[in-house]
Amino acid sequence: DIQRPTCEIASCVMSSSSSKLALVLSAIAFVSEASAFTGTPSFAAPRFSTGVASSSRAHVAAPMGLRMADRVPFMAGNWKMNPTGVDEAIELAKAIAQGKGSSKTEVAIFIPHPFISACKPHLDVAGIATGGQNCVSAQKGAFTGATSTSMIKSLGCPHMLVGHSERRTLWEMDDASVNLNMHKILGDDLKPILCIGETKDEYELNLNTEICAIQLSKGLKGITKEQMKSVTIAYEPVWAIGTGLVCDKETAQGVHKFIRDWIAKMYDQATADGVRIQYGGSVTPETVDELMAMPDIDGCLVGGASLDPVKFARIMNFK
């Protein structure tokens, strides 16, 4: 069933200073609760260091034998509610397909649902996959305006976004709804990109890793190790999306490393080493190379730059 989401501490924006202490205490409580139902140890991870050195992915080895370079890079373009018409969407799809060139990077474009059928053939020729931007957990029924996983799958799209920051904030999508969608997406043999990340207020309270732990633990509740092979995680620092604020590569790497370590606690190291983790905070051609040099950043979830075929071509062909 579709549940009307309620705003929880992991996704609410707390604006008054009098609420900040409550936010911290509630976050700690939620992480303890999340640890209980995932079977992980209680949260006691240290704050990440901002002194992570930049290094080539090809020369960084994971502790359990899977080198970071062995995860195929994955770039995803999220067009959001753009462009305004199908003809423009088709031209954009054609230009992006041409821009991929010989890149071995896996690429997917998340197209507004009305444009998928028109754009997909032009992306297919370049080996670029397509996906849906959102779904509900119901298969069908009296849910005006909703899109089911079976509808997206019937169009030949293998991917689905879930829990994007805009769905969490603008539509108050909570972690319980995210988890229902995760189970529905995986149950229909689609590949979800689970989006997590903290708001500006949560970042300023130094709660970025706590928020990620909460959203991971709740969003992945009941998801098996085998199913995790189809899951991608996208870290979205909400405060760095369209604000002009910058999440530097060391900070991004630190959070990505935390996410991988948390997945290892929830499952095991081999599972964590196999999961691709994308960065999604206003990625540009100027920042993509240094981000992709970080050992735990396996790709990017790109918003605005995916609407510019020249910029997105550079991102797909990062160096």
N, C-alpha and C positions, 0 to 999 in steps of 0.2 A: 504494500500500500504506500501511497505518497503521503508523507507526513509534512505538515506545515512546520518548517524549521523555526527554531527559537535561537536567539543570539546567545552564544556561550562565551566563556572567558577567553577561549583560544582564538576567537575571531571578532570579538567586539572591540570597538574603539572606545577606550575609556578617556574621556576628555577632562574631567575635573580632577584637580590635584588631590582632593579629599578621598578619591577612590583608589589612589595608587597603591596604598598599603594593602587594601583588600585584593587588588589585582595580583600582587606578589603572592600573598598567602593562598589565594584561590588557585593560582598556577601550580604552586607546590603541591597542594592537595590533589589537583587533577592528575599531575604526573604520578603521584603515589598510587592513585586509583588505576591509571593506565597500566602501570607496572604490574599491578595485581592481576588484571585480566589477561595480560599477554604473557605472563610467566617470566617477566624480566626482573632483574634486581631493582631495588628501589633506586630512584635517580640520585646519583652522587657524582655525576661527571664534572670534571673541572671546566672552568671557562676556557674557551679555545684561545690559543696564542695568535697574535697578529704578526708573528715573525716567521711565517711559513715561506720558505725559499721557493722562488720560481725555478722549475726544472722541466726538461723535456719529458713528455709522457712515455716516450720510448725507453727512458732510462730509470723509471721508477717502478719498483717491484712491490707487489702486495705481500703481506706477511704469510698468507696461506698458499702461495704459489701462483695465483693468477695475477699477471702483470697488469697494471692499470691500462697499458697500451692495448691489451687484448680485448677490452670492451670497445665495440665499434661505436665511434662517435655518432650522436643522434641530434640533429638539428630539427626543430619544429617551428613552423610559422603559424601564429594565431592571428587570423585576419579580424577577429572579433566581429563587430557589426559594420564591416566594410567589405567592398566598396558599396556604392548606392544602387548599382544596377548590374544586370547579368552580363551585358556586353563588356563593361569595364572589368568585371571579374574574369571573363574569359581572356582578355588581353593580358591581364596581370598573370594569370596561370601560364600562358604561353611564354611570357618573358622570364618567369621564374624557371620554367623547364629549360629554356635555352641557357640560362645562367648557371645551371648545375654543372654543365660541362663534364669533365672526367672525374669529378670528385667522388671518392669512395665513401663519403659520409652518408649515413642513412638520413633521409629527409622525409618529413611529413608536413602537410599543410592542413590546418584546421579551418575549413571554409564555412561561411554561413550556410545553414542547411538548405535554403532555397537554391543555392548556386552549385551544390555539389555535383549533380548530374551533368551540368554544362561544363564544369571545369575539370572534372576528373580525367577525361580522355586525354586532355592536353598535358596533364601532369604524369599520367601513366607512361607516356612515351619516353620520359626522362628517368623512369624508375622512382618517381616521387610518390609516396603514399598519401592518402587522404584520411581525414578523421572528422568526427563530430565534436562540436564545442561543448555540448551538454546533453544529458539525458535524464530520464526519470527511472525509478526502479520498477514501475508497472510495465507490463507487456503491451497492454492496450486498454481502452476504456474511455470513460467520459472525463477526460483531462484536457480541456481546451488549451491549445498552445503548446502542449508537451510533445516531446520526441522520445521514442523508445529505442532501445539498443537494436531491436530487430529491424527497425526502419533504416537505421544507419548501416547495419550489416548488409541489408538487401541491396544497398547501393555499391557494395564492394569496398567499403571503407574498413580497414582493420583496426583503427585507433579511435580512442575517445578521451577527451579531457574530463577530469572530475575534480571538483573542489577548487576550481580557479578562484583567485582572490576576489574577482568581481562578482562571482556567484555567491561567495561567502559574505561579502559586505553589502552589495546592492540588493541581493535577494535573500539575505540572511540564511544561507545554506549552512546547516550545522554538521558536526562530525558524524552524527548518527545517519543523516541523509547521505553523506559522502560514503559511509561504509556500506549502506544498502546499494548504492550505485556501483561501488567496487565489486560487490558480489554479483550483481546483475551483469555487469560488463564482462567479467571473467567467465561467468556462467554461460554467456553467449559466445565465448571464444574470441572476444575482442581484447585489445591491448590497452589498458588504461595508463594515462599519465596522471598520477596523483600529485596535485599541486598543494604545497604547504608553505607557510611563511608568516612572519610577524608584521604587525602594523607599526607605524611610526611611534606611537605611544609605547607599545610593547618593546620596541627596539631601544627607546630612550630609557626604559626601566631595566635594560640589560636582560630581557627575557627571551631573546631570540632562540636560543637552543631549547629552553623549556617549552616554548610554544611549538617548536618543531617536534619535540618528543611527544607532546600531547596529541598533535594532529596525526603523527605517524601511528601511535599506539591505537588511537580510536579509528582512524581511517583503515588500518590494516587488520582490525580485529576479525579473527576467523579466517583470514587469508592464509593458505598453506604455503609451505616452502616451494612446492611444485608450481603453484600459481604465481609466485614471486618472479619466476623466470619470464613472465609476460608483463611485469609491472615496471614502469619507469617512474622515478620520483622527480618532480620539478620544484626546486627551492625558489620561491618568489619573495624577496624582501619587499613587502608592499610599499614601504616608505621610499623605495628607489624606483618605482614605476611611474614614469611621467611627471616626476616632481623636480627634476634637476639635481636631486641628491644622488650621490654615487656610492655604491657598495664596492670597495676596492677588492682586488683579486685575492689578497691575503685573508680578508674577512670572509669572502665568499668561500674560499678553500677551507677555512676553519669550520664553517657551518656544514659544508659538504662532508668533511671528515667526521664531524659529529653525527650527521645523519647516517653515514655508513656504519659507524661504531654502534649506533642505536639499533640499526637493523640487525647487526651481529648479535646484540643482546636479545632481541626478539626471536631470532631464528638461529643462525650460526654464521661463522666467518665466511664460509664458502658462499652462502646465499648473499651475504652483504657484498662480497667481492664481485658477484655477478650482476648486481643491480646497477643500471645506469642512472646517474643523477644529473639532471640538467640544471643550469642556472637561468633564471628568468627575471632579471632586473634591468630593463632598458639596455639590452645588448646592442652594440653598434659595431660597424666595421673597425672602428678605432680601438675597441676593447676586446674583441673576440679572441685575438691571438694570445694575449696574456692570460685571459680566462682559461682557454683550452690548454695552456701549458701547465695548469694546476693538476696534480695527480688524481684528485677526486671529482673533477668537473668533466663530465663525459659528453656534454652537449649543451645546447641552449634552447630555451623556449622564448621565441622572439615575437614581440608584438609589432610596434610601429615600423620597425625596419623591414618586416616581412611584406609590407605594402609598397616598398621601393625595390624593384627587381635588381637594381644595381647594387644597393646595399646588401640585399639578402644573398646575392651571388657571391659577394665577398665573404659573407659569414659562412655560407655553405663550403667555400673553398678556403677556409682558414689555414694559416701557416703554422 
